[in-house]
C-alpha cells in the first residue's frame, strides 16, 4: 500500500520544510528523518521521492529512511528487514541504524531489545533525540506509569520540541488518559494541526466523553484533508466509521420519579 502511495503522490508538499521554517543547513537525510519523527509521514514520502529522483540521497540513506517510515507507520517487521539490509551497505549511520531497530522492537513489544538498541544509538550520538525518547518510553513500560518528571525536564531542555511532546502524549494515553490538560497544553504549544486535534480527541475518548471525542475526530479529519495528509485522514476516517454510534449527542436521562 505504501509503495503505491509513494508512486502517486503529487509534489504539493515539496515546500513543506521551507514553509515550516526548518533550518536550511540540515542535510536532505536529516530533513526527511525529522518529518518522520514528527509523524508527517506523507510529506516524508514525498520528499524522499523528490530527493531520490534528484539523486540527492544515497541508496543507504533511502533504505534507512524507508525503514524509519515503516517503523512509524505500523510495519516494524518490514522496518527490521530494511535496516538489516542497510547494515551491509555502510559503516556509517551507526546511531540511526540502532535507533531504527529500537523503534521497530519497541513497536513489537520487545522492550529489552529496544532499550539495548536505543542505548547503542545514544552512545553513538548523544544528540539522538528519538533514541532518548525510546529509552523514556521503555522506562514507562517497565514502571507501568507515566514518566512525567523526565518528560517535563526534557520539554524544558528542548524548548518544547514537538517530538518530545508526541512521545509524552503517547505515554500519557497509556497510563494517564484522563489528563486532558496535557493534550490542551500540547495543542497550545504546537498549534491547530490535524495531529494535535487528533490527540485531544483520543484523550477525550479515553476519558469517557465519546460524543465530544467524535466531534474532535471529525475536526481532525478535516484538518488532515486540508493539510493533504491522506494517510492520517484515512486513519481517522476509519475511526469515525467504526465509532459512528457516537456521532449523535446523547439524550439527557429522564428525571427520577419521586414517590
Secondary structure, 3 states (H helix, E strand, C coil): CHHHHHHHCCHHHCCHHHHCCCCCCCCHHHHHHHHHHCCCHHHHHHHHHHHHHCCCCCHHHHHHHHHHHHHHCCCHHHHHHHHHHHHCCCCCCHHHHHHHHHHHHHHCCCHHHHHHHHHHHHHHCCCCHHHHHHHHHHHHHHHCCCCHHHHHHHHHHHCCCHHHHHHHHHHHHHHCCCCHHHHHHHHHHHCCCHHHHHHHHHHHHHCCCHHHHHHHHHHHHHHHHHCCCHHHHHHHHHHHHHCHHHCCCCCCCCCCCCC
